[in-house]
Amino acid sequence: MSKFFALIPAAGSGSRMGHELPKQYLTLNNRPMIYHAIKTLYHDPQISQILVILAPGDNEWFKYDWSEFTEKLAMLKCGGNTRAQSVLNGLSEAKHKKLIDENDWILVHDAARPCLTSDQLRRLIHEVANDEVGGLLAVPVADTLKRSDKDQHVSCTESRENLWQAQTPQMFRYHLLSKALHQTQTASTTITDDASAIEALGFRPKLVLSDSYNFKVTYQQDLSLAELILQERKNT
């Protein structure tokens, strides 16, 4: 029977935040940001194990107490120069260690999406577990989209009909995701998420409705919003 594994690529520097400390370790409600993503994944009974992919030289991880997640948490120091390379390295290392089988489901989640809820996670697994390809959390685009020219003047207004904003987790079987990421590496194709790699093989991942609270912390002001959301949930 296929199992469900969460994989968190956390080898990036988060340079757009303007901090020397990698983004995943920035303090959010008195915890490193990545803690909140791990916690939601850890408490889902369907997730067998959480694999955190760190940069080889990352020693920041060991400054924190992860003991509450011991039963399901594994750390692999095999991160690459890109998100896609980190995911691929993590998959390869997990397979080498015989942690994962070919048909197991992999849920790749951003370390910088700390506001994922258990309901969103359960909905993704429920709707995608019987899909032949896999799928991802996403939200329909609500804002008007403008395309600019090189001088940052409006070039045109893009139609938002049938446009969705991709989120994570993104859930695919090991063998398909590994194949897709290998192909993008050999073809030197630039991808920004795992679904893009799957699409490059000609497959059509399923979109599972999420909400805007599951946003990615990218800029400094995003930290304040994430703190408010997490604090509100804690108080309810």
N, C-alpha and C positions, 0 to 999 in steps of 0.2 A: 504494500500500500504506500502511495506517495506521501511524503512528509512536506512540511512547510518550513522553510528556512528564511530568516531575515538577514539581509546583508547591508551593512552601512559603510559606504566608502567615506573615509575620514582622513584622507591624506593631503587635502588641499590646504592652502595657506589663508584663504579668505581675504585676499589683498584689498578687495573693494570696501571692507569694513574699516580700513585705516588703522589696524592694530598689528603689533608685532606678534601677538599670541594668535595661533590658528583659530579660526572662527568657532570651531566646534567646542573650544574650551572657554569661550567668553562666558562670564557669569550671567546666569538667567535664573532669577528666584533662588539665589544662593547655591546654585548648582551649575556645573558646566553645561553648556547648551545641549550637548549630545546625550546627557543623562535623561532628558525628557523624552527624546525619541526612543531610547533603549527601554525606558520604563513602560511605555505603552505597548511596545512589541513584547516585552517580557511577560506581561500579565495576560496576554492572549493565550488561552490554553491550546490553541491549534498550532502555535509557533513552537517548533521543536528546539531550535537553537538560533542564537543571534551571533552573527559573525561581523566583527568590526575590523575594517581594513585600514591600517595605519601606515604612515610613511616609515621606511626603514629606520630613520634617525629620530623618530618621535619618542621622546622620554617624558613628555608632559603627561601622558596617560597615567603613568605610575604615581603621580602626585595626588590622585583621587582615590576614594574608597568605592570600589565596585562590588563589595562583598554581598550586597543584597541581591545581586543578579548572578551569583556564582553558578547556579544550577544550569543555566541556559546560555551563558555568555562566553564567547571565545574571541580572542584578539589575535589577528594575523598581521605581522609587519611586512607586508608585501605590496604596499601602495605604489602606484605608478605616477607618471607626470600628468596624466589626465584622469578624469573621472572614469571614462570607459576602460582605460588601462588598469585602474585600481580594481574595478569590478571584475574584469577578466582575470587579473592576477589572483584575486580572492577566490574566484570560482576554481581556478586551476589548483591552488594550494589546498582548498577544502577537498577537492576530488583526490588529490595526491595523499592526503591524510585519511582518506576513506570516510569523511564526514557526510558526504552527499552522494546520492545515486543519480543516474542519468535522468530519471523521470520525476525527481523531486521538484517541488515548486520553489522558486527563489523570489523573495519579495525585496527588491532593492529600494532602500529608503534613504533620503537625504538626512545627514546629521543636523542640517540647519532647518529642518521642519519640526520644531519642537511641539507644535500644537496639534499634531495628529491625534484623533480620538479613537477610542476602542470601537465605537460604532462604525466609523469610517473603515477601520481595518477589517471588521467582521463583514461589512457589506462587500468590500473588495474580494475577500476570500470566497464568500458565498456566491457572488455573481461570476467569478472567473474560474473557479475550481473545475467546472465542467466544460470550459471553453477550449477549443482545439488549439488556440494560439496563446492566449493570455490576455492581460489587460492592465489598466492603470486608473488611478483616481484622477479626475479632471473636473473642471468647471466650465460651463459655457461662458464665452467672452461677453461681458456686459458693456464695457466702455467702447466709445467710438475710437477707431484705430486710424491714425494718420501715418502715412509714409513720408519721410523727409528727403530733401535733396542733400547734397554735401555741405550746404551752408545752413542747414537746419531750418529751412523754410518748408512748408507743406508742399509736397509733390502731388499727393492725392489722398483721398479717403478710402480706406479699404473696407469692403463689406465684411461684417462680422457674422453673417449668416453661416451656420454650421461650424463656426470656429470655437475651439475649446482650448483652455489653458491647461497644460499638462502639470500634474503634481506627482508625488510619490506617496506610498509605495507603487512600484511598477512590478507586476507579477508574471513571470514566465518560467517554463520548465528549464531545468539546468541545461539539457542538451541543445535546446533551441537558442537560448540566450548565449551560451558559450559559442555556438556556431556563428551566430550573428555578430558578436563582438570580435571574433577572430577575423571574420570577413572584412569588417570595417578597418581593422588594423592593417591587414595586407593590402587593402585598396586605398589606404591613406585617406579614408573618408572621415570628415569631421562630423561627429554627432554630439548632441547635447543631452540626450537621455537614452535609456535602454530601449524604449519603444521605437526610436528612430532606427536603431540597428535592426530590430525585428522587421520594420517596414522596408528596410533596404533589401531584405530577402524576399519581399513580395507579399508578406503577410499583413493582416489588418487587425491590430489589437483592439480589444473591447474597451470602450470608455465607460467608466463607472462614476456616477455622479457623486461629487464631494461638495465642499463649500469653501469659501474664501478664507476661513480661519486656518486652514491647513497651508498657509503660505510659507515661502522660503525666506528666512532671514538673510538679507543681502546687504543692507545698508544700516548704519548706526541707528536710525530712527525706528527700524524694524524691531530692534531689541525691546524698546519701550512698549510697543504694541503687543509683542509676544508675552511680556511680563504681565500686562493687564489681563490678557486672555487666560493665562495660567493661574493667576491669582484669583480671578473671578470663579474659575472652575473649582479651585481649592476651597472657596468659601461657600459653595452651593452644596 
